[in-house]
Amino acid sequence: MESPVPHLDRLFDYLIPPELDAPAQPGVKVKVRFGHQTMAGWLVERTDTISTRATLTPIRTVVSALPVLTEDIYRLATTVAADYAGTVADVLRAAIPPRVAKLERQWAQDHGTVREPVWPEHPEQTDQESPTVDWTVFPGWEGLFAEPSPEDTATSFALSLPSSFGAWDSMALLADAAARTLARQQSSILVVPDLKDLDRLERRVADRVGQHHYARLDSRQGPTQRYRSFLQILAGHRHVVIGTRSAIWAPVHQLGLVAVYQDADDQLTEPRAPYHQVAHVARRRTGATAETTAPARLLLVSPSRSTATQYLVETGQARDISPERHTRHRLAPRVVSTADSFHARRDHMGPHARLPGLAWQAAREGLDGTRTQGVGGPVLVQVHRAGFIPGVFCTRCHAPARCPNCTGPLSFTDRMAAASGELACRWCGARHRDYRCINCGNSRLRAGARGVDRTADELGRAFPQVPVISSSADHMVASITDEPALVVATPGSEPVAPGGYATALLLDGDAQLQREGLMVPETVMSHWMQAATLVRSASDGGLVVVTATHQEIVGALVRMNPVSFASRTLADRAELGFPPITQVAEVTGTSAEVHKFIAGVQLPYRAEQSPWIGPTPVEATVEATEEPRWRALLFYPHRVASTVQAALRAQKAVLSAERSATSVKVRIGGVREL
């Protein structure tokens, strides 16, 4: 049933009337009578036998003209729903795009309902402008493109890129992998976290396999365009699928490769229930499918290395094919820290300045080519926050400025607003003048953080006659030229320069690392590596300046070795029993509902003390009329994961049938909230 209600998450038997015998095939959407209402659902199986003595209700109508839900996608959705203690209907909502009836009927008339893949005779159409990928620098790369067999034990591959531009362009690498897979008459799915990377990937894939052999799936497409791409994939007319997180569900034929870029990125986690993560779905999907008995290959590519991927490597579930140390050192830029004792003694104000003298000098030398043999180039400045001044604080009591209407954070949107003292709420958009602190009544405020726009404004005055380019989520720039310019960008919004950046300045490091959360060091390391791999090598004068004092993470960046940092982080979590060494389930809701939920969960093991942590109150809600939210955490080993998740899922169904604890949410693996 197409219903998010947990206790309806099961199969129901219906009778197929004679007039619907032909269109009512497995995979079509139907409408049936359920109780006193008409509901939509999916026909997943037909049988001649009846397992019940009850009188079956006939199907009312067949909605879709095509069987858009394939057997392997349904089986995958069922598995993912069980892994995340969710419902199959919620998973299928993300897997199958909204139906466009007119397009679907026209497609059925023109192409029929039979899935017959059409493989290109000459799939590789290498463009001379595309960089050539030398796979021989990746030890063990042959296994990625070898013929799969049912005996394969490790079909996942982890690749940490030492550089992300030129011949090491990450999107060119993914496109080349897809072309090699297509040459064996196998399909591939390439998933990237955002539209900036997707636009770059599309250009590379079009160069490698041609315009008529790939399909794109992303949220920017309109309903008709997205559903047309889906039908082309379903019919077997497209064998390379590129897109954001929803592309992982593409119903391709003969799946041979799934590649995920930056698997730990927040945007690769579904924001709606059951909150599944793309890398996990990809691992499930690269097992044996209905069309083949051999598993597909999974490639996890990133400039950094997540602890989840490192866990797979160290437990033998994935092979590390990252380049050897000498290759990484040859491509790496020189990295220096302003907190280093050598530089701190020469610049006493450096640790207190947002742009220390060392960073200013490095930017100047990168622009005019003093350090790069007279060849100047763009300089990347990575800042943590978007906007102009995204947060302000009281100068007396240091309390953050909050909107009197909705308690949202107040900020200055631009230079004119800061000069006139006009604050704007980042939640409701209300404007406030003559603001006074709600705690002490003070009217004087100070900037808590400087955003990308304020930084660009300051650098424009510090470096006159130098172009300043700003890139953030609101205005993202995909690529730039190699001409000297200052590029100010937030993490994940950095444009790519064909010849690499001459210098990169990583600002606000300590501000990022002071945030609370288990994933903070790993996330900051990923942001830094993403920027550092866009810089020229040290032999070409490339330099990265980081303004942070955290010795361990800065030391890993100086060595340009994210794999060792991920390994040490994983060892620390193993001592504490934190994910990914263990699994974690988060239960949120009102106090009474959470207590009732955890009291009814039948865990598969006994403990002297309650295995639950909490419930404890979460941060205050925005609306005063809302009841405060509470949270409970459960850590459990991987060996009992399926049993624990089944128990959580069963408890949701029980309380749903009782119509109690309806606001309780269960999230598996929400480690970013820890």
C-alpha positions, 0 to 999 in steps of 0.5 A: 500500500502507498501508505506511511502507516507502519502497521500497513507495511505488508502485502495484501491479497486482492483478486484480479478481475478478468477485464484487468488480467492483461494490464495487471502485471507485477510492477504496475500501480493499482487502486484498491478498496481498503476499508471504506476508502480507495488507496493506491498501491503496487502489484508486486506478485501474481499467483494462482493459489489463495492462502486465505479463506476470506473473500478477496476484494477485486482490484478496482483499476490499474493506474499505470500503463507500464510496470515501472516497479521492477523486481530487483528494485522492489526487493532492494526497497524491502531490504532498505526498509528493514535496514532502517526500520522504515516502511517500503512505501516511504522507500519507494517514494524516493525510488520512483519519480512522480508519474506523468500519465500522458507521457507514460501512455505515449511511451507505452504506445510507442515502445510497448511494455517489454524491457529490451536493452539496446547496447551501443556498438561503439560506446566509447567516444573519447573527446580529445579535450577530456583528460586521459585516466591512467588507472595503473597508478591505482594498485589493484584497479584491475579487479574493478573492471574484471569480469565478476563472478559469484565467488567474489568476496570483496566487490567494493573499492575505496579510492582516495584521490590525491588531486582533483583537477587536470589529469586527476579530475574526479569527474573524468575518472567516474566517466571513464569508469562508466565507459569501460563498464559500458564496453562490457555491455553492463550499466553503471550508476554514478552518484554525486552529492550536488548539482555543481558536481553533476554538471561537471560529470555530465560534460565528462560522460557526454564526451566519453559515451555520447549524448544518447547513452546516458540519462540524468536524474536530479531534483532540478529536472521538471516532472516530465523530463525526469519521468522521461529519463526514468522510462528511458532507463527502464526500457533499456535505452540508457545504460549510464545513469548520473544524478544525485541521491535519487539516481541510486534507484535507477532501474538499469539493466545488467548493473555492473558498476555503482560509483558514489562520490564523497559518500559521507556528504550530508546531501547523500542522506535522504532527509525524509523517512526512513533517512537512508544513506546512498552508500548503504543503498549502493552496498545493498544494490551491488549484491546479486540481482535478479538479472545476474548471479554475479555482484556488481562493483561498488566504487567509493571515490573521495578526496578524503576518506570517511570512517565508514569507508575505512571500516569497510576496508579494515574489515575486508569488505572493501579493497583500498586502491588509493595511489601509493605514498610517492604518487600522493606526495608528488601531486600534493601541494605544500601545506603550512599552518599559521599555528606552527611554532616557526610561523607563530614566533614571527607573527605574534598576532597571527593566531588572533587574526582571521587572515594572518600575515602568512596567509596574506603573503601566500595569497599575494605571491600566488596571484602575481606568480612570485612563488610559481615561477612567474605564472600567477593563478587563482587563489582559493579562500575557503570560509565556513559560513555563507552570507555577510555576517550570519551571526551577531552577539551581545557585547555585554552578555555574549548572548546570540541575537534572536528574533523577537517574533520566532526566536530565529538567529539574526544577521546582517545581510549585506554591507548597507545593512551592517552600516545602518544596523538593520538586522534580518531574521534568517528564519522568518525574514523579519527586519529589526532596527534598534535591537536590544538584547533580550537578556541584558537590554544592551544595544551594542552587538559584535559579529560572531562570524564572517560569511563568504560575502563579507570575506569577499568584500574585505579581500576586495579592499585588501587586493585592489584591481584583483577580480573577486569571485564568490561561490556558495550554495545561493550562487554556486560557480562550477568552474573558473579560468586560470587567470589570477583571481580571488575565489571565496567559497564555502565548503563544497562550493569551490569552483575547479580551475583547469590548471589548479589553484596557485594557493588555498587559504583555509580560514575559520578552522578553529571555529569549525572544529569547536562545534559539537558532534562526533562527525565534526573532525571527519567533516572538517578534514573532508572540507579541507581535503576537497580544497587542498586537492584543487591546488597545484603540486608543491613542485609547481609552487602550490601552497595551502595555508590553514588557520587552525590549532588542532594538532592531529587534524592539521598534521594529517592535512600537512601530510595530505594523508586522509587515510591514516587520519580515518584509520586513527579516528576509527581506532578511537571510536573502537575504544568507545564503541561508537559508529561505525564500529557499532550501529546506533538507533535514535528515537525522538518524540515527546517524553511519554511517547519515547518512554512508551516506545523503548519500554515495549522494544523486545531486544535480542539480548539481555543487559544488567543495565538498560542499553538505552541512553536517555531519554533526554530532552532535545533543544527547545522547539521554536513554537511555544505551543509544541511539546518539547522533544525527547531523544533516546539512543541505542548502540548495538553490535553489527551481528544483531543489527537485523534483529534489533532493527526488526524489533524497532520496526515491529514496535512502530507497527504495534504503536501505530495500530494502537494509534499511540506514539504517532509522533515518534521517529526512528532513525538508524545511523544518525551519527551526525546528531551525536 
